[in-house]
Amino acid sequence: MSDNVKEISREKSAALYAKAQTFFPGGVNSPVRAFKSVYGTPLFIKKGDGAYLWDADDNQFIDFCGSWGPLILGHNHPAVREKVMEVMQNGMSFGAPTALENELAELILGNNPFIEKIRFTSSGTEAVMSAIRLARGYTKRDKILKFEGCYHGHTDSLLVKAGSGLVTFGETSSAGVPKSFADETIVIALNDKEALAQAFEDFKDQIATVIIEPVPANNGLLLQHKEFLQYLREICTANGTLLIFDEVISGFRVSFTGAAGLYQIQPDIITYGKIIGGGLPVGAYGASAQIMSNVSPEGPVYQAGTLSGNPVAMAAGIAQISELLKPGFYEDLSAKTEAFVNDITTFVNERNYPVNLTRIGSIFWFAFDTKETIRKAEDIDPQSMSKFKQMHFELLNRGVYFGPSGYEVGFVSAAHTTDLLNQAKQAIFDSLEVIFG
């Protein structure tokens, strides 16, 4: 760290973390929060408002994590907060239908031509799990195909990684996942038509579904060419395989209709995450009326949840989705993100720093030790993460918060004003000069 920047205090956060370690494995309830990939102990967050976060030590940060993406309006948005408080006066959970479910579904389906019916869940992981089951039930096939570098939640059959070879069965990436589960999952590299064609040849009439993040954003921002996604659509159609777009991150973020709308490609099933609930615990999967008719109680594919369609989450979603539908919302958000990223790119290029920034909509990602756009997980150099670790530390001490992993992306929200982005930009410039100076 440069001499004239003072390191933030973490005294209260450190004490909370020490206590948390007596309660939770590793002191956290989700692994990345443990700050194992960056310097220092985890920051315990006390408050969020607009584009800002405050931690337990009262450090203030411009936030580019946004609860990992769903807070597209920023923290504590008045419309979302007021709608939630209004609905909470009548109770917070019933395990029964409410009119709020209809209202949110109508807002989504009435403005998204890529799905005709929807089912709400409690998380993106649950939505993906249910979509996989639906695809298997619909096709009466067992095998699924996923791509290395795409994350689809912690479902057993998707916690797998590629083995050696062009087309492989997955190898479990977590203890507790039976090998028999992984043996039903085929894993290939992103952006590889040859491997995709080979997989369909090797497992003809066996693949129920191909699942992909059309905007892979959980392991870097590995943007795919539209031509590859279109080829994926065509080969799935030719083989009677359902195509799932996992849009837990990209849905309602890169455009209202997500990557499906951005690329104008029709998947068979789409999954969504917390963004449809204003950041509260909610997810959803949607498809054509024909495919969704297979879901219980209408069809034989079982899926249920006491908190599915929870009224508080539905209320937050109604408020947030209503804001997203306002004219010019996505155009304005994309434009200011583009200007922000372009200025940083100009800065690193003028100094010939080995940094590449990738952007789509209001999502961006720093790749270090390269000037190339990375499209495959295996092309990310693990050693480059040491540069992000340094940058993360420098930025915290300059009042800017990024998610605590170099494999994670950054998000700009509607609450990020031009002035705030300029402040953050200067902090990034200063941090990069420390790293490369």
C-alpha positions as CSV (number, residue, x, y, z in Angstrom):
1,M,0.0,0.0,0.0
2,S,1.2,3.5,-0.8
3,D,2.6,5.5,2.2
4,N,-0.2,8.2,2.2
5,V,-3.1,5.8,2.4
6,K,-4.1,4.5,5.8
7,E,-5.2,0.9,6.3
8,I,-8.8,0.6,7.4
9,S,-9.6,-0.6,10.9
10,R,-11.0,-4.1,11.1
11,E,-11.1,-4.4,14.8
12,K,-14.9,-5.0,15.2
13,S,-15.1,-7.1,12.1
14,A,-12.2,-9.2,13.4
15,A,-13.9,-9.7,16.8
16,L,-17.2,-10.7,15.1
17,Y,-15.3,-13.1,12.8
18,A,-13.5,-14.7,15.8
19,K,-16.9,-15.3,17.5
20,A,-18.5,-16.5,14.2
21,Q,-15.8,-19.2,14.0
22,T,-17.3,-20.8,17.1
23,F,-20.7,-21.0,15.4
24,F,-20.2,-21.7,11.7
25,P,-17.8,-23.8,9.6
26,G,-14.9,-21.4,8.8
27,G,-16.9,-18.6,10.5
28,V,-19.2,-18.0,7.5
29,N,-22.4,-19.3,5.9
30,S,-21.1,-19.2,2.4
31,P,-17.4,-19.9,1.6
32,V,-16.3,-16.9,-0.4
33,R,-17.2,-14.6,2.5
34,A,-14.3,-15.9,4.5
35,F,-11.9,-13.7,2.5
36,K,-9.5,-16.6,1.9
37,S,-8.6,-15.2,-1.6
38,V,-7.8,-11.7,-0.4
39,Y,-6.0,-10.0,2.5
40,G,-7.3,-9.6,6.0
41,T,-10.3,-10.9,7.9
42,P,-13.8,-10.7,6.5
43,L,-15.7,-7.4,6.8
44,F,-19.0,-7.7,8.6
45,I,-21.4,-5.4,6.9
46,K,-23.7,-3.3,9.1
47,K,-25.6,-1.2,6.5
48,G,-26.1,-0.6,2.8
49,D,-27.7,2.5,1.2
50,G,-27.7,3.4,-2.5
51,A,-24.2,2.6,-3.8
52,Y,-22.6,2.5,-0.4
53,L,-21.8,-0.1,2.2
54,W,-20.7,0.4,5.8
55,D,-19.0,-2.3,7.9
56,A,-19.0,-2.9,11.6
57,D,-16.0,-0.5,12.1
58,D,-18.0,2.2,10.3
59,N,-15.8,2.1,7.2
60,Q,-17.7,3.4,4.2
61,F,-17.3,1.8,0.7
62,I,-18.6,2.4,-2.8
63,D,-20.0,-1.1,-3.5
64,F,-19.5,-3.0,-6.7
65,C,-20.7,-6.4,-5.4
66,G,-24.3,-5.5,-4.9
67,S,-25.1,-8.7,-3.0
68,W,-23.5,-10.5,-6.0
69,G,-25.6,-8.7,-8.6
70,P,-29.3,-8.6,-7.8
71,L,-29.2,-5.1,-6.3
72,I,-29.4,-3.4,-9.6
73,L,-31.2,-0.4,-8.0
74,G,-28.6,-0.2,-5.3
75,H,-29.0,-0.9,-1.6
76,N,-32.2,-0.1,0.4
77,H,-34.0,1.4,-2.6
78,P,-37.0,3.4,-1.3
79,A,-39.6,1.8,-3.6
80,V,-38.5,-1.7,-2.7
81,R,-38.2,-0.9,1.1
82,E,-41.6,0.7,1.2
83,K,-43.4,-2.1,-0.7
84,V,-41.8,-4.7,1.6
85,M,-42.8,-2.8,4.7
86,E,-46.4,-2.4,3.4
87,V,-46.8,-6.1,2.8
88,M,-45.1,-7.2,6.0
89,Q,-47.9,-5.5,8.0
90,N,-50.1,-8.4,6.9
91,G,-47.8,-11.2,7.7
92,M,-44.5,-12.6,6.3
93,S,-45.2,-16.2,5.3
94,F,-48.3,-18.3,4.7
95,G,-47.3,-21.3,2.6
96,A,-50.4,-20.5,0.5
97,P,-51.1,-18.6,-2.6
98,T,-51.3,-14.8,-2.5
99,A,-52.3,-12.2,-5.1
100,L,-48.7,-10.9,-5.0
101,E,-47.5,-14.0,-6.9
102,N,-49.9,-13.2,-9.7
103,E,-48.8,-9.6,-9.8
104,L,-45.1,-10.3,-10.1
105,A,-45.6,-13.2,-12.6
106,E,-47.7,-10.9,-14.8
107,L,-45.0,-8.2,-14.7
108,I,-42.4,-10.7,-15.8
109,L,-44.3,-12.8,-18.3
110,G,-46.1,-9.8,-19.8
111,N,-42.7,-8.3,-20.7
112,N,-40.6,-11.4,-21.5
113,P,-41.6,-13.2,-24.7
114,F,-39.1,-16.0,-24.0
115,I,-41.2,-17.7,-21.3
116,E,-44.9,-18.4,-21.1
117,K,-45.2,-19.8,-17.6
118,I,-43.1,-19.5,-14.5
119,R,-42.6,-21.2,-11.2
120,F,-41.1,-19.3,-8.2
121,T,-38.5,-21.0,-5.9
122,S,-36.5,-19.8,-3.0
123,S,-33.1,-19.5,-4.7
124,G,-31.3,-19.7,-8.0
125,T,-29.8,-23.0,-7.0
126,E,-33.2,-24.4,-6.4
127,A,-34.4,-23.0,-9.7
128,V,-31.6,-24.7,-11.6
129,M,-32.1,-28.0,-9.7
130,S,-35.8,-27.9,-10.7
131,A,-35.1,-27.0,-14.3
132,I,-32.7,-30.0,-14.6
133,R,-35.4,-32.3,-13.2
134,L,-38.0,-30.9,-15.5
135,A,-35.7,-31.4,-18.5
136,R,-35.1,-35.0,-17.5
137,G,-38.7,-35.6,-16.9
138,Y,-39.8,-34.1,-20.2
139,T,-37.2,-35.9,-22.4
140,K,-37.1,-39.1,-20.4
141,R,-33.3,-39.0,-20.5
142,D,-30.8,-38.9,-17.7
143,K,-27.6,-37.3,-18.8
144,I,-26.9,-33.6,-18.7
145,L,-24.1,-31.6,-20.3
146,K,-22.5,-28.5,-18.7
147,F,-19.5,-26.3,-19.5
148,E,-16.3,-25.9,-17.5
149,G,-16.3,-22.4,-15.9
150,C,-20.1,-22.2,-15.6
151,Y,-21.5,-22.3,-12.1
152,H,-25.1,-23.4,-11.5
153,G,-25.4,-23.5,-7.7
154,H,-24.4,-26.3,-5.3
155,T,-26.7,-29.1,-6.7
156,D,-24.9,-32.4,-6.6
157,S,-25.0,-33.2,-10.3
158,L,-23.6,-29.8,-11.2
159,L,-20.8,-29.7,-8.7
160,V,-18.5,-31.4,-11.2
161,K,-15.5,-30.3,-13.2
162,A,-14.0,-31.5,-16.4
163,G,-11.6,-34.4,-16.5
164,S,-8.8,-34.8,-19.1
165,G,-9.9,-35.1,-22.7
166,L,-12.1,-33.3,-25.2
167,V,-15.4,-34.7,-23.8
168,T,-15.4,-36.2,-20.3
169,F,-17.7,-37.3,-17.5
170,G,-17.5,-34.8,-14.7
171,E,-15.3,-35.4,-11.7
172,T,-16.8,-34.3,-8.4
173,S,-15.6,-30.9,-7.2
174,S,-17.0,-31.4,-3.6
175,A,-16.7,-34.1,-1.1
176,G,-20.1,-35.7,-0.5
177,V,-21.1,-35.9,-4.2
178,P,-21.4,-39.5,-5.3
179,K,-19.5,-40.6,-8.3
180,S,-22.7,-42.0,-9.8
181,F,-24.1,-38.5,-9.8
182,A,-21.1,-37.1,-11.6
183,D,-21.3,-40.0,-14.1
184,E,-24.5,-38.5,-15.4
185,T,-22.9,-35.2,-16.1
186,I,-20.8,-34.5,-19.2
187,V,-18.4,-31.6,-19.0
188,I,-16.8,-29.8,-21.9
189,A,-14.9,-26.5,-22.5
190,L,-16.8,-23.3,-23.4
191,N,-16.6,-21.9,-26.9
192,D,-15.7,-25.3,-28.4
193,K,-18.0,-26.5,-31.2
194,E,-15.9,-29.6,-31.9
195,A,-16.3,-30.8,-28.3
196,L,-20.0,-30.1,-28.4
197,A,-20.5,-32.1,-31.6
198,Q,-18.4,-34.9,-30.2
199,A,-20.5,-35.1,-27.0
200,F,-23.7,-35.5,-29.0
201,E,-22.1,-38.2,-31.1
202,D,-20.7,-40.1,-28.1
203,F,-24.0,-39.9,-26.2
204,K,-26.6,-40.0,-28.9
205,D,-30.2,-39.9,-27.6
206,Q,-29.0,-39.8,-24.0
207,I,-28.6,-36.1,-23.2
208,A,-31.7,-34.6,-21.6
209,T,-30.4,-31.1,-21.4
210,V,-27.5,-28.8,-22.0
211,I,-27.1,-26.1,-19.4
212,I,-25.0,-22.9,-19.9
213,E,-24.7,-19.5,-18.4
214,P,-25.2,-17.6,-21.7
215,V,-23.2,-14.9,-20.0
216,P,-20.7,-16.9,-17.9
217,A,-20.1,-14.7,-14.9
218,N,-19.3,-16.9,-12.0
219,N,-15.7,-17.7,-13.0
220,G,-14.6,-14.5,-14.6
221,L,-16.7,-12.9,-17.3
222,L,-16.2,-15.4,-20.1
223,L,-18.2,-13.8,-22.9
224,Q,-19.3,-16.3,-25.6
225,H,-19.7,-15.5,-29.3
226,K,-23.3,-15.3,-30.3
227,E,-22.5,-17.9,-33.1
228,F,-21.5,-20.4,-30.4
229,L,-24.7,-19.9,-28.5
230,Q,-26.7,-20.2,-31.8
231,Y,-24.9,-23.4,-32.6
232,L,-25.7,-24.7,-29.2
233,R,-29.4,-23.9,-29.9
234,E,-29.3,-25.7,-33.2
235,I,-27.5,-28.9,-32.0
236,C,-29.9,-29.2,-29.1
237,T,-32.9,-28.9,-31.4
238,A,-31.5,-31.5,-33.8
239,N,-31.0,-34.0,-31.0
240,G,-34.2,-33.5,-29.0
241,T,-32.3,-32.0,-26.1
242,L,-33.6,-29.2,-24.0
243,L,-31.4,-26.1,-23.8
244,I,-31.3,-24.4,-20.4
245,F,-30.1,-20.8,-20.1
246,D,-29.0,-20.2,-16.5
247,E,-29.7,-16.5,-16.2
248,V,-29.4,-16.3,-12.4
249,I,-26.8,-13.5,-13.0
250,S,-27.6,-12.2,-16.5
251,G,-31.4,-12.3,-16.3
252,F,-32.8,-8.8,-15.8
253,R,-29.2,-7.6,-15.5
254,V,-27.9,-7.4,-19.1
255,S,-31.4,-6.5,-20.3
256,F,-34.9,-7.0,-19.0
257,T,-35.1,-10.2,-21.1
258,G,-31.6,-11.2,-20.1
259,A,-29.1,-12.9,-22.5
260,A,-32.0,-14.6,-24.3
261,G,-33.3,-11.2,-25.4
262,L,-29.8,-9.7,-25.9
263,Y,-28.8,-12.5,-28.3
264,Q,-32.3,-13.2,-29.6
265,I,-31.9,-16.9,-28.9
266,Q,-34.8,-18.9,-27.5
267,P,-33.8,-21.5,-24.9
268,D,-36.2,-24.2,-23.7
269,I,-36.0,-23.3,-20.0
270,I,-34.6,-20.2,-18.3
271,T,-33.6,-19.9,-14.7
272,Y,-33.5,-16.7,-12.7
273,G,-32.3,-15.6,-9.3
274,K,-32.6,-13.0,-6.5
275,I,-32.8,-10.0,-8.9
276,I,-36.5,-10.9,-9.4
277,G,-37.0,-10.4,-5.6
278,G,-35.1,-7.2,-5.1
279,G,-32.2,-9.3,-3.6
280,L,-34.4,-11.3,-1.2
281,P,-34.2,-15.1,-1.3
282,V,-36.1,-16.0,-4.5
283,G,-35.5,-17.7,-7.8
284,A,-37.6,-18.9,-10.7
285,Y,-37.6,-21.1,-13.7
286,G,-39.8,-20.6,-16.8
287,A,-40.4,-22.1,-20.2
288,S,-43.2,-22.6,-22.7
289,A,-46.6,-23.6,-21.4
290,Q,-46.1,-27.0,-23.0
291,I,-42.9,-27.7,-21.1
292,M,-44.2,-26.2,-17.8
293,S,-47.3,-28.4,-18.0
294,N,-45.1,-31.2,-16.9
295,V,-44.5,-29.6,-13.5
296,S,-46.6,-30.9,-10.5
297,P,-49.5,-30.6,-9.8
298,E,-50.3,-30.4,-13.5
299,G,-47.7,-33.0,-14.5
300,P,-45.4,-35.7,-13.1
301,V,-42.3,-33.6,-12.3
302,Y,-42.4,-32.9,-8.6
303,Q,-41.2,-29.6,-7.1
304,A,-42.4,-27.8,-4.1
305,G,-41.4,-25.2,-1.4
306,T,-43.1,-23.6,1.6
307,L,-41.3,-20.3,0.8
308,S,-41.9,-20.4,-2.9
309,G,-43.8,-17.2,-3.8
310,N,-43.1,-15.8,-0.3
311,P,-45.1,-12.6,0.0
312,V,-42.2,-10.4,1.2
313,A,-40.0,-11.5,-1.6
314,M,-42.9,-11.1,-4.1
315,A,-43.4,-7.6,-2.8
316,A,-39.8,-6.7,-3.3
317,G,-39.8,-8.2,-6.7
318,I,-42.9,-6.2,-7.8
319,A,-41.2,-2.9,-6.7
320,Q,-37.9,-3.8,-8.4
321,I,-39.3,-5.1,-11.6
322,S,-41.5,-2.0,-11.9
323,E,-38.4,0.2,-11.7
324,L,-36.6,-1.9,-14.3
325,L,-39.5,-1.4,-16.8
326,K,-39.2,2.3,-16.8
327,P,-38.1,3.7,-20.2
328,G,-34.3,4.1,-20.7
329,F,-33.4,2.2,-17.5
330,Y,-31.0,-0.3,-19.2
331,E,-29.7,2.1,-21.7
332,D,-28.6,4.6,-19.0
333,L,-27.1,1.9,-16.8
334,S,-25.2,0.3,-19.7
335,A,-23.9,3.7,-20.9
336,K,-22.4,4.8,-17.6
337,T,-20.9,1.3,-17.1
338,E,-19.4,1.5,-20.6
339,A,-17.9,5.0,-19.9
340,F,-16.5,3.8,-16.5
341,V,-14.9,0.7,-18.0
342,N,-13.6,2.5,-21.1
343,D,-11.8,5.1,-19.0
344,I,-10.1,2.4,-16.9
345,T,-9.1,0.5,-20.1
346,T,-7.6,3.7,-21.5
347,F,-5.7,4.2,-18.3
348,V,-4.2,0.7,-18.3
349,N,-3.5,0.8,-22.1
350,E,-1.6,4.1,-21.9
351,R,0.6,2.6,-19.2
352,N,0.8,-0.8,-20.9
353,Y,-0.3,-2.6,-17.7
354,P,-1.2,-6.3,-18.4
355,V,-4.9,-5.9,-17.5
356,N,-7.9,-6.6,-19.6
357,L,-11.4,-5.4,-18.8
358,T,-14.4,-7.2,-20.1
359,R,-17.9,-5.7,-20.0
360,I,-21.5,-6.6,-20.9
361,G,-24.3,-4.3,-19.9
362,S,-23.6,-3.3,-16.3
363,I,-21.3,-6.3,-15.5
364,F,-17.5,-6.0,-15.7
365,W,-14.4,-8.0,-14.8
366,F,-10.7,-7.4,-14.4
367,A,-8.4,-10.1,-15.9
368,F,-4.7,-9.6,-14.9
369,D,-1.5,-10.7,-16.7
370,T,-3.2,-10.6,-20.1
371,K,-4.5,-8.2,-22.7
372,E,-6.7,-10.8,-24.4
373,T,-10.4,-11.4,-23.9
374,I,-10.8,-14.7,-22.1
375,R,-13.6,-17.0,-23.2
376,K,-12.6,-20.3,-21.5
377,A,-12.1,-21.1,-17.8
378,E,-8.8,-22.9,-18.5
379,D,-7.3,-19.8,-20.0
380,I,-7.5,-17.9,-16.7
381,D,-4.0,-17.9,-15.1
382,P,-4.4,-18.8,-11.4
383,Q,-1.2,-16.9,-10.7
384,S,-2.8,-13.7,-11.9
385,M,-5.1,-13.7,-8.9
386,S,-2.3,-12.4,-6.8
387,K,-2.7,-9.1,-8.6
388,F,-6.4,-9.0,-7.8
389,K,-5.6,-9.8,-4.2
390,Q,-3.4,-6.7,-4.1
391,M,-6.0,-4.5,-5.8
392,H,-8.7,-5.6,-3.4
393,F,-6.6,-4.6,-0.4
394,E,-5.7,-1.3,-2.0
395,L,-9.3,-0.5,-2.9
396,L,-10.7,-1.3,0.5
397,N,-8.3,1.2,2.0
398,R,-9.5,3.7,-0.6
399,G,-13.2,3.1,0.1
400,V,-14.1,0.8,-2.7
401,Y,-15.6,-2.7,-2.1
402,F,-15.4,-5.6,-4.6
403,G,-16.4,-9.1,-4.0
404,P,-13.5,-11.0,-2.3
405,S,-12.4,-13.1,-5.2
406,G,-10.7,-12.3,-8.5
407,Y,-12.9,-14.8,-10.2
408,E,-16.0,-12.8,-9.4
409,V,-17.4,-10.0,-11.5
410,G,-18.3,-6.4,-10.6
411,F,-21.7,-4.8,-10.9
412,V,-22.8,-1.2,-11.5
413,S,-26.2,-0.2,-10.1
414,A,-28.6,2.6,-10.8
415,A,-27.4,4.2,-7.6
416,H,-23.9,4.7,-8.9
417,T,-23.8,8.3,-10.0
418,T,-21.2,9.7,-12.4
419,D,-19.5,11.4,-9.4
420,L,-19.3,8.1,-7.5
421,L,-17.9,6.3,-10.5
422,N,-15.3,8.9,-10.9
423,Q,-14.3,8.6,-7.3
424,A,-14.1,4.8,-7.7
425,K,-12.2,5.1,-10.9
426,Q,-9.5,7.3,-9.3
427,A,-9.2,4.7,-6.5
428,I,-8.7,2.0,-9.1
429,F,-6.1,4.1,-10.9
430,D,-4.2,4.7,-7.7
431,S,-4.4,1.0,-6.7
432,L,-3.1,-0.2,-10.1
433,E,-0.2,2.3,-9.9
434,V,0.8,0.7,-6.6
435,I,0.6,-2.8,-8.1
436,F,2.5,-2.0,-11.3
437,G,4.4,1.1,-10.3
